[in-house]
């Protein structure tokens, strides 16, 4: 079933659990919000009491921005609903509250964070609250350590693997992060002037070998419940609190992927603020503090393997971070941090610096063991 603005009122009348916080007989005011590529998001409020509202997320049976010619399983929202439930259990308050889920229609009803704003926009504006980075580090540390294969019994690990066997979305990520950007693919684009560096990258056999190595880890390592799309656009900030959204890519995989994506987007913000040492210093501090709060959560778990586990997570995260930086420069999905730079020579300086740094992270990820060393390279 596909939900539209026209069909939503009737759908909601048939699904009263979604609007149980509304007065009986309420008149719905519905508006489409959000700019996601895959799904549609609506705000539903009571016309007489607009402060009473919920958010509905709907997964149409195709990629939203491309239309029906590009089918995509609606099961992706089932994985998001499971992730929201798991995160709410282990790390209460770190994700929007989930009120109801309709798997047949692929609709989640959740808390409306109407006063929140996107973390990426804060960083673009030069507002770097390191406490927010700490919160996300703690969120990842809790989710990863409580579901990590080394910390749970075989039965529990098998349950998580089955519940988060999100192979369709995992395959999409593998294509768009690890493969397409480094081939001649129709979805790639970049700033004119970056071509020589891109061609050197595509001819770098060491880089390509490390990319394939990291791709194999991404596709085969089953370590813990991984959000799968945790970047600065997937975090909403409300006052001094951060909440993680958009978990339709959640899968049981290499947990360092979440760290890598999150760090990469802070690093892209870093390269975009070329002439502001204060903002850059704060961004470096945020990256460092993310790792400190992350490791604290792991160190609270009782396992003799925690030191080696953290070392492996860190090194894989560094490699994933490098690939995320690169694909955001030359692949299908760029970021506003860089794209908002209108001066082309200035933009190319930022992109060249980011490209070189990302390449180094990929090629040398196994040589790093300390986040301070990585930060010192900036």
C-alpha positions as a LaTeX table, in Angstrom:
\begin{tabular}{lrrr}
\hline
Residue & $x$ (\AA) & $y$ (\AA) & $z$ (\AA) \\
\hline
Unk1 & 0.00 & 0.00 & 0.00 \\
Unk2 & 1.35 & 3.40 & $-0.99$ \\
Unk3 & 0.54 & 6.36 & 1.22 \\
Unk4 & 0.01 & 9.84 & $-0.22$ \\
Unk5 & $-1.24$ & 13.16 & 1.10 \\
Unk6 & $-4.62$ & 12.34 & $-0.44$ \\
Unk7 & $-4.96$ & 8.89 & 1.12 \\
Unk8 & $-3.46$ & 9.63 & 4.53 \\
Unk9 & $-6.59$ & 10.95 & 6.31 \\
Unk10 & $-8.55$ & 7.79 & 5.50 \\
Unk11 & $-5.57$ & 5.60 & 6.37 \\
Unk12 & $-5.21$ & 7.24 & 9.80 \\
Unk13 & $-8.89$ & 6.75 & 10.56 \\
Unk14 & $-8.31$ & 3.03 & 9.97 \\
Unk15 & $-5.18$ & 3.02 & 12.14 \\
Unk16 & $-6.24$ & 4.77 & 15.39 \\
Unk17 & $-3.15$ & 3.54 & 17.27 \\
Unk18 & $-1.10$ & 6.06 & 15.32 \\
Unk19 & $-3.11$ & 9.05 & 16.54 \\
Unk20 & $-4.09$ & 7.87 & 20.02 \\
Unk21 & $-2.60$ & 11.07 & 21.52 \\
Unk22 & $-5.09$ & 13.17 & 19.51 \\
Unk23 & $-8.57$ & 14.12 & 20.66 \\
Unk24 & $-11.36$ & 11.93 & 19.35 \\
Unk25 & $-12.71$ & 13.29 & 16.08 \\
Unk26 & $-9.66$ & 15.51 & 15.53 \\
Unk27 & $-9.24$ & 17.13 & 12.13 \\
Unk28 & $-5.85$ & 16.23 & 10.74 \\
Unk29 & $-3.50$ & 18.81 & 9.29 \\
Unk30 & $-0.94$ & 16.97 & 7.16 \\
Unk31 & 2.17 & 18.32 & 5.48 \\
Unk32 & 5.09 & 16.63 & 3.78 \\
Unk33 & 8.43 & 17.41 & 5.44 \\
Unk34 & 12.01 & 16.24 & 4.96 \\
Unk35 & 14.10 & 15.83 & 1.83 \\
Unk36 & 15.20 & 12.19 & 1.99 \\
Unk37 & 16.12 & 10.25 & $-1.13$ \\
Unk38 & 14.33 & 7.00 & $-0.28$ \\
Unk39 & 11.27 & 7.67 & 1.87 \\
Unk40 & 8.47 & 10.17 & 2.42 \\
Unk41 & 7.97 & 11.93 & 5.76 \\
Unk42 & 4.80 & 13.66 & 6.90 \\
Unk43 & 3.88 & 15.75 & 9.93 \\
Unk44 & 0.35 & 15.12 & 11.17 \\
Unk45 & $-1.10$ & 17.58 & 13.67 \\
Unk46 & $-4.46$ & 18.33 & 15.23 \\
Unk47 & $-5.90$ & 21.32 & 13.38 \\
Unk48 & $-7.40$ & 22.68 & 16.62 \\
Unk49 & $-4.40$ & 21.84 & 18.78 \\
Unk50 & $-1.32$ & 22.07 & 16.50 \\
Unk51 & 1.01 & 21.41 & 19.43 \\
Unk52 & $-0.30$ & 17.82 & 19.31 \\
Unk53 & 1.54 & 16.21 & 16.42 \\
Unk54 & 3.35 & 13.10 & 15.20 \\
Unk55 & 5.67 & 12.27 & 12.33 \\
Unk56 & 4.87 & 9.51 & 9.85 \\
Unk57 & 7.62 & 7.91 & 7.81 \\
Unk58 & 6.53 & 5.92 & 4.76 \\
Unk59 & 8.59 & 3.70 & 2.47 \\
Unk60 & 7.12 & 3.57 & $-1.04$ \\
Unk61 & 7.97 & 0.43 & $-3.06$ \\
Unk62 & 10.64 & 2.32 & $-4.99$ \\
Unk63 & 13.39 & 4.92 & $-4.52$ \\
Unk64 & 11.44 & 8.11 & $-3.88$ \\
Unk65 & 13.61 & 10.52 & $-5.83$ \\
Unk66 & 13.82 & 8.21 & $-8.87$ \\
Unk67 & 10.23 & 6.99 & $-9.05$ \\
Unk68 & 8.48 & 3.66 & $-9.77$ \\
Unk69 & 11.01 & 2.65 & $-12.43$ \\
Unk70 & 13.48 & 2.05 & $-9.57$ \\
Unk71 & 11.80 & $-0.50$ & $-7.27$ \\
Unk72 & 13.01 & $-1.00$ & $-3.70$ \\
Unk73 & 11.63 & $-3.33$ & $-1.05$ \\
Unk74 & 9.44 & $-1.69$ & 1.61 \\
Unk75 & 11.02 & $-4.09$ & 4.13 \\
Unk76 & 13.61 & $-1.38$ & 4.75 \\
Unk77 & 11.21 & 0.25 & 7.19 \\
Unk78 & 10.86 & $-2.99$ & 9.13 \\
Unk79 & 14.59 & $-2.81$ & 9.87 \\
Unk80 & 14.24 & 0.82 & 10.92 \\
Unk81 & 11.40 & $-0.06$ & 13.29 \\
Unk82 & 13.49 & $-2.83$ & 14.82 \\
Unk83 & 16.45 & $-0.48$ & 15.19 \\
Unk84 & 14.33 & 2.18 & 16.89 \\
Unk85 & 13.05 & $-0.43$ & 19.33 \\
Unk86 & 16.56 & $-1.70$ & 20.06 \\
Unk87 & 18.06 & 1.78 & 20.46 \\
Unk88 & 15.17 & 2.83 & 22.67 \\
Unk89 & 15.77 & $-0.21$ & 24.87 \\
Unk90 & 19.53 & 0.13 & 25.27 \\
Unk91 & 19.91 & 3.92 & 24.95 \\
Unk92 & 16.63 & 5.53 & 25.91 \\
Unk93 & 16.18 & 9.07 & 24.61 \\
Unk94 & 18.74 & 8.80 & 21.81 \\
Unk95 & 16.15 & 8.21 & 19.06 \\
Unk96 & 12.62 & 9.49 & 18.46 \\
Unk97 & 9.98 & 7.56 & 20.39 \\
Unk98 & 8.18 & 5.04 & 18.17 \\
Unk99 & 4.39 & 5.02 & 18.63 \\
Unk100 & 3.25 & 2.49 & 16.06 \\
Unk101 & 4.48 & 0.52 & 13.05 \\
Unk102 & 2.43 & $-0.86$ & 10.16 \\
Unk103 & 4.63 & $-3.31$ & 8.23 \\
Unk104 & 2.07 & $-3.90$ & 5.47 \\
Unk105 & 1.80 & $-0.22$ & 4.58 \\
Unk106 & 5.41 & 0.46 & 5.61 \\
Unk107 & 4.57 & 3.34 & 7.93 \\
Unk108 & 6.19 & 4.28 & 11.24 \\
Unk109 & 4.49 & 6.75 & 13.58 \\
Unk110 & 7.02 & 8.49 & 15.79 \\
Unk111 & 7.75 & 11.47 & 18.00 \\
Unk112 & 7.69 & 14.83 & 16.26 \\
Unk113 & 10.93 & 16.68 & 16.97 \\
Unk114 & 9.51 & 19.85 & 15.46 \\
Unk115 & 11.94 & 22.22 & 17.19 \\
Unk116 & 15.03 & 20.21 & 16.28 \\
Unk117 & 17.53 & 21.06 & 13.58 \\
Unk118 & 20.00 & 18.98 & 11.59 \\
Unk119 & 23.51 & 18.63 & 12.99 \\
Unk120 & 25.05 & 19.15 & 9.55 \\
Unk121 & 23.49 & 22.61 & 9.34 \\
Unk122 & 25.05 & 23.53 & 12.69 \\
Unk123 & 28.49 & 22.51 & 11.47 \\
Unk124 & 28.06 & 24.41 & 8.20 \\
Unk125 & 27.18 & 27.51 & 10.23 \\
Unk126 & 30.28 & 27.04 & 12.38 \\
Unk127 & 28.44 & 25.93 & 15.52 \\
Unk128 & 30.39 & 22.98 & 16.95 \\
Unk129 & 29.01 & 21.66 & 20.22 \\
Unk130 & 31.44 & 18.97 & 21.31 \\
Unk131 & 28.88 & 17.69 & 23.82 \\
Unk132 & 26.71 & 16.60 & 20.88 \\
Unk133 & 29.61 & 14.60 & 19.43 \\
Unk134 & 30.10 & 13.00 & 22.85 \\
Unk135 & 26.44 & 11.99 & 22.92 \\
Unk136 & 26.68 & 10.31 & 19.52 \\
Unk137 & 29.89 & 8.57 & 20.58 \\
Unk138 & 28.06 & 7.28 & 23.64 \\
Unk139 & 25.07 & 6.23 & 21.53 \\
Unk140 & 27.29 & 4.22 & 19.18 \\
Unk141 & 29.27 & 2.76 & 22.07 \\
Unk142 & 26.11 & 1.57 & 23.83 \\
Unk143 & 24.47 & 0.14 & 20.72 \\
Unk144 & 27.63 & $-1.56$ & 19.51 \\
Unk145 & 28.89 & $-2.94$ & 22.81 \\
Unk146 & 25.47 & $-4.28$ & 23.90 \\
Unk147 & 25.01 & $-6.17$ & 20.64 \\
Unk148 & 28.64 & $-7.06$ & 19.84 \\
Unk149 & 29.23 & $-10.71$ & 19.06 \\
Unk150 & 32.04 & $-10.81$ & 21.67 \\
Unk151 & 29.75 & $-9.56$ & 24.42 \\
Unk152 & 26.54 & $-11.54$ & 23.89 \\
Unk153 & 25.87 & $-15.27$ & 23.86 \\
Unk154 & 25.61 & $-17.26$ & 20.65 \\
Unk155 & 21.82 & $-17.41$ & 20.86 \\
Unk156 & 21.49 & $-13.63$ & 21.25 \\
Unk157 & 24.00 & $-12.96$ & 18.48 \\
Unk158 & 22.10 & $-15.31$ & 16.16 \\
Unk159 & 18.89 & $-13.43$ & 16.98 \\
Unk160 & 20.43 & $-10.07$ & 16.10 \\
Unk161 & 21.88 & $-11.47$ & 12.87 \\
Unk162 & 18.46 & $-12.74$ & 11.85 \\
Unk163 & 16.60 & $-9.58$ & 12.89 \\
Unk164 & 19.04 & $-7.30$ & 11.06 \\
Unk165 & 19.79 & $-9.31$ & 7.90 \\
Unk166 & 19.18 & $-6.17$ & 5.82 \\
Unk167 & 20.94 & $-7.45$ & 2.69 \\
Unk168 & 19.13 & $-5.23$ & 0.18 \\
Unk169 & 20.14 & $-1.95$ & 1.82 \\
Unk170 & 23.59 & $-3.32$ & 2.65 \\
Unk171 & 24.12 & $-4.09$ & $-1.03$ \\
Unk172 & 23.09 & $-0.55$ & $-2.03$ \\
Unk173 & 25.64 & 0.89 & 0.40 \\
Unk174 & 28.34 & $-1.45$ & $-0.90$ \\
Unk175 & 27.75 & $-0.16$ & $-4.43$ \\
Unk176 & 27.57 & 3.54 & $-3.67$ \\
Unk177 & 30.38 & 3.73 & $-1.09$ \\
Unk178 & 32.88 & 1.06 & $-2.17$ \\
Unk179 & 32.39 & 0.50 & $-5.91$ \\
Unk180 & 30.63 & 3.09 & $-8.07$ \\
Unk181 & 32.73 & 6.15 & $-7.08$ \\
Unk182 & 35.92 & 4.45 & $-8.27$ \\
Unk183 & 34.60 & 3.25 & $-11.63$ \\
Unk184 & 33.11 & 4.98 & $-14.64$ \\
Unk185 & 29.58 & 5.10 & $-13.30$ \\
Unk186 & 26.72 & 7.31 & $-14.48$ \\
Unk187 & 25.89 & 8.57 & $-10.98$ \\
Unk188 & 29.36 & 10.02 & $-10.32$ \\
Unk189 & 30.03 & 13.74 & $-10.62$ \\
Unk190 & 32.61 & 16.20 & $-9.35$ \\
Unk191 & 33.82 & 19.76 & $-9.52$ \\
Unk192 & 35.55 & 20.63 & $-12.82$ \\
Unk193 & 39.26 & 20.71 & $-12.10$ \\
Unk194 & 39.28 & 17.65 & $-9.84$ \\
Unk195 & 39.62 & 15.24 & $-12.78$ \\
Unk196 & 43.44 & 14.71 & $-12.66$ \\
Unk197 & 43.33 & 13.66 & $-8.99$ \\
Unk198 & 40.39 & 11.36 & $-9.60$ \\
Unk199 & 42.12 & 9.60 & $-12.46$ \\
Unk200 & 45.23 & 9.12 & $-10.31$ \\
Unk201 & 43.06 & 7.65 & $-7.60$ \\
Unk202 & 41.37 & 5.21 & $-9.96$ \\
Unk203 & 44.78 & 4.04 & $-11.19$ \\
Unk204 & 46.23 & 3.58 & $-7.69$ \\
Unk205 & 46.41 & $-0.21$ & $-7.28$ \\
Unk206 & 47.26 & 0.00 & $-3.56$ \\
Unk207 & 44.20 & 2.16 & $-2.96$ \\
Unk208 & 41.95 & $-0.15$ & $-4.98$ \\
Unk209 & 43.21 & $-3.22$ & $-3.13$ \\
Unk210 & 42.51 & $-1.62$ & 0.25 \\
Unk211 & 39.07 & $-0.54$ & $-0.96$ \\
Unk212 & 38.24 & $-4.11$ & $-1.95$ \\
Unk213 & 39.55 & $-5.33$ & 1.42 \\
Unk214 & 37.29 & $-2.89$ & 3.27 \\
Unk215 & 34.35 & $-3.80$ & 1.07 \\
Unk216 & 34.77 & $-7.48$ & 2.00 \\
Unk217 & 34.77 & $-6.52$ & 5.67 \\
Unk218 & 31.64 & $-4.44$ & 5.15 \\
Unk219 & 29.81 & $-7.31$ & 3.44 \\
Unk220 & 30.96 & $-10.20$ & 5.63 \\
Unk221 & 31.92 & $-9.03$ & 9.14 \\
Unk222 & 29.09 & $-9.68$ & 11.60 \\
Unk223 & 30.04 & $-7.81$ & 14.75 \\
Unk224 & 27.04 & $-5.90$ & 16.06 \\
Unk225 & 23.94 & $-3.89$ & 15.17 \\
Unk226 & 25.13 & $-1.12$ & 12.86 \\
Unk227 & 23.04 & 1.94 & 11.99 \\
Unk228 & 24.47 & 1.94 & 8.47 \\
Unk229 & 23.88 & 5.61 & 7.59 \\
Unk230 & 25.08 & 7.57 & 10.62 \\
Unk231 & 26.28 & 10.90 & 9.27 \\
Unk232 & 25.70 & 14.48 & 10.41 \\
Unk233 & 22.48 & 14.61 & 8.38 \\
Unk234 & 21.11 & 11.70 & 10.42 \\
Unk235 & 21.33 & 13.53 & 13.74 \\
Unk236 & 18.74 & 16.01 & 15.00 \\
Unk237 & 19.75 & 18.51 & 17.68 \\
Unk238 & 17.18 & 19.89 & 20.09 \\
Unk239 & 18.71 & 22.22 & 22.68 \\
Unk240 & 21.59 & 20.28 & 24.21 \\
Unk241 & 20.25 & 16.88 & 23.15 \\
Unk242 & 20.98 & 14.84 & 20.03 \\
Unk243 & 18.72 & 12.17 & 18.55 \\
Unk244 & 19.60 & 9.74 & 15.78 \\
Unk245 & 17.18 & 9.19 & 12.89 \\
Unk246 & 16.97 & 7.34 & 9.55 \\
Unk247 & 17.92 & 3.80 & 10.51 \\
Unk248 & 16.50 & 2.03 & 7.44 \\
Unk249 & 20.03 & 0.85 & 6.57 \\
Unk250 & 20.50 & $-0.86$ & 9.96 \\
Unk251 & 22.18 & $-4.28$ & 9.69 \\
Unk252 & 24.32 & $-6.68$ & 11.68 \\
Unk253 & 27.78 & $-5.85$ & 10.45 \\
Unk254 & 31.09 & $-4.09$ & 11.11 \\
Unk255 & 30.31 & $-1.52$ & 13.80 \\
Unk256 & 33.28 & 0.63 & 12.79 \\
Unk257 & 31.26 & 1.64 & 9.74 \\
Unk258 & 29.10 & 3.91 & 11.92 \\
Unk259 & 32.15 & 5.57 & 13.45 \\
Unk260 & 33.76 & 5.97 & 10.05 \\
Unk261 & 30.76 & 7.69 & 8.50 \\
Unk262 & 30.28 & 9.99 & 11.46 \\
Unk263 & 33.95 & 11.00 & 11.57 \\
Unk264 & 34.09 & 11.49 & 7.80 \\
Unk265 & 31.28 & 14.01 & 7.86 \\
Unk266 & 32.98 & 15.96 & 10.67 \\
Unk267 & 36.14 & 15.87 & 8.56 \\
Unk268 & 34.28 & 17.18 & 5.51 \\
Unk269 & 33.05 & 20.03 & 7.69 \\
Unk270 & 36.66 & 20.56 & 8.78 \\
Unk271 & 37.89 & 20.89 & 5.20 \\
Unk272 & 35.03 & 23.21 & 4.30 \\
Unk273 & 36.07 & 25.73 & 7.01 \\
Unk274 & 39.48 & 26.40 & 5.47 \\
Unk275 & 40.09 & 29.81 & 6.96 \\
Unk276 & 38.68 & 29.40 & 10.45 \\
Unk277 & 41.13 & 27.79 & 12.87 \\
Unk278 & 38.69 & 28.11 & 15.79 \\
Unk279 & 36.02 & 26.01 & 14.09 \\
Unk280 & 38.61 & 23.53 & 12.86 \\
Unk281 & 40.02 & 23.10 & 16.35 \\
Unk282 & 36.53 & 22.45 & 17.73 \\
Unk283 & 35.84 & 19.87 & 15.02 \\
Unk284 & 39.07 & 18.02 & 15.85 \\
Unk285 & 38.12 & 18.04 & 19.53 \\
Unk286 & 34.69 & 16.64 & 18.63 \\
Unk287 & 36.25 & 13.75 & 16.71 \\
Unk288 & 38.57 & 12.95 & 19.62 \\
Unk289 & 35.78 & 13.11 & 22.19 \\
Unk290 & 33.54 & 10.86 & 20.11 \\
Unk291 & 36.13 & 8.11 & 20.42 \\
Unk292 & 36.63 & 8.70 & 24.15 \\
Unk293 & 32.94 & 8.29 & 24.99 \\
Unk294 & 32.68 & 5.37 & 22.58 \\
Unk295 & 35.49 & 3.42 & 24.20 \\
Unk296 & 34.16 & 4.16 & 27.69 \\
Unk297 & 30.99 & 2.23 & 26.85 \\
Unk298 & 32.99 & $-0.73$ & 25.55 \\
Unk299 & 35.23 & $-0.75$ & 28.61 \\
Unk300 & 32.15 & $-1.16$ & 30.80 \\
Unk301 & 31.42 & $-4.52$ & 29.21 \\
Unk302 & 32.99 & $-7.63$ & 30.68 \\
Unk303 & 35.19 & $-9.17$ & 28.02 \\
Unk304 & 38.86 & $-10.06$ & 27.86 \\
Unk305 & 38.82 & $-9.23$ & 24.17 \\
Unk306 & 37.82 & $-5.58$ & 24.55 \\
Unk307 & 41.28 & $-4.08$ & 23.85 \\
Unk308 & 41.77 & $-6.07$ & 20.64 \\
Unk309 & 38.12 & $-5.55$ & 19.70 \\
Unk310 & 38.46 & $-1.78$ & 20.01 \\
Unk311 & 41.71 & $-1.77$ & 18.04 \\
Unk312 & 40.06 & $-3.64$ & 15.16 \\
Unk313 & 36.99 & $-1.39$ & 15.26 \\
Unk314 & 39.20 & 1.72 & 15.19 \\
Unk315 & 41.29 & 0.63 & 12.23 \\
Unk316 & 38.29 & $-0.41$ & 10.20 \\
Unk317 & 36.55 & 2.86 & 11.10 \\
Unk318 & 39.52 & 4.84 & 9.77 \\
Unk319 & 39.36 & 3.01 & 6.44 \\
Unk320 & 35.60 & 3.42 & 6.17 \\
Unk321 & 35.98 & 7.10 & 7.02 \\
Unk322 & 38.37 & 7.63 & 4.13 \\
Unk323 & 35.99 & 5.99 & 1.67 \\
Unk324 & 33.05 & 8.03 & 2.93 \\
Unk325 & 35.03 & 11.24 & 2.42 \\
Unk326 & 35.91 & 10.24 & $-1.14$ \\
Unk327 & 32.46 & 9.11 & $-2.20$ \\
Unk328 & 31.01 & 12.40 & $-0.93$ \\
Unk329 & 33.39 & 14.22 & $-3.29$ \\
Unk330 & 33.11 & 12.15 & $-6.47$ \\
Unk331 & 30.18 & 9.75 & $-6.04$ \\
Unk332 & 26.43 & 10.19 & $-6.30$ \\
Unk333 & 25.70 & 11.83 & $-2.94$ \\
Unk334 & 27.64 & 15.00 & $-2.11$ \\
Unk335 & 27.30 & 17.07 & 1.07 \\
Unk336 & 26.19 & 20.66 & 1.56 \\
Unk337 & 29.32 & 21.40 & 3.62 \\
Unk338 & 31.35 & 21.32 & 0.41 \\
Unk339 & 28.70 & 22.04 & $-2.21$ \\
Unk340 & 27.79 & 25.33 & $-0.51$ \\
Unk341 & 31.25 & 26.73 & $-1.30$ \\
Unk342 & 30.47 & 28.92 & $-4.32$ \\
Unk343 & 34.00 & 30.13 & $-5.00$ \\
Unk344 & 35.32 & 27.36 & $-7.30$ \\
Unk345 & 39.06 & 27.78 & $-6.55$ \\
Unk346 & 38.27 & 27.75 & $-2.82$ \\
Unk347 & 36.04 & 24.71 & $-3.26$ \\
Unk348 & 38.76 & 22.87 & $-5.19$ \\
Unk349 & 41.28 & 23.61 & $-2.44$ \\
Unk350 & 38.94 & 22.06 & 0.10 \\
Unk351 & 38.17 & 19.08 & $-2.11$ \\
Unk352 & 41.79 & 18.38 & $-3.00$ \\
Unk353 & 42.78 & 18.46 & 0.66 \\
Unk354 & 39.88 & 16.18 & 1.61 \\
Unk355 & 40.62 & 13.82 & $-1.28$ \\
Unk356 & 44.26 & 13.46 & $-0.30$ \\
Unk357 & 43.38 & 12.90 & 3.35 \\
Unk358 & 40.67 & 10.37 & 2.54 \\
Unk359 & 43.03 & 8.46 & 0.27 \\
Unk360 & 45.65 & 8.29 & 3.02 \\
Unk361 & 43.11 & 6.98 & 5.52 \\
Unk362 & 42.08 & 4.17 & 3.16 \\
Unk363 & 45.60 & 3.15 & 2.21 \\
Unk364 & 47.06 & 3.35 & 5.71 \\
Unk365 & 44.09 & 2.45 & 7.93 \\
Unk366 & 45.84 & $-0.61$ & 9.35 \\
Unk367 & 48.78 & 1.51 & 10.51 \\
Unk368 & 46.70 & 3.71 & 12.83 \\
Unk369 & 45.93 & 2.83 & 16.44 \\
Unk370 & 45.32 & 6.23 & 18.05 \\
Unk371 & 42.76 & 8.89 & 17.09 \\
Unk372 & 45.20 & 11.60 & 18.22 \\
Unk373 & 47.64 & 10.53 & 15.51 \\
Unk374 & 44.95 & 10.84 & 12.84 \\
Unk375 & 43.92 & 14.26 & 14.09 \\
Unk376 & 47.55 & 15.41 & 14.15 \\
Unk377 & 47.74 & 14.73 & 10.40 \\
Unk378 & 45.16 & 17.42 & 9.66 \\
\hline
\end{tabular}
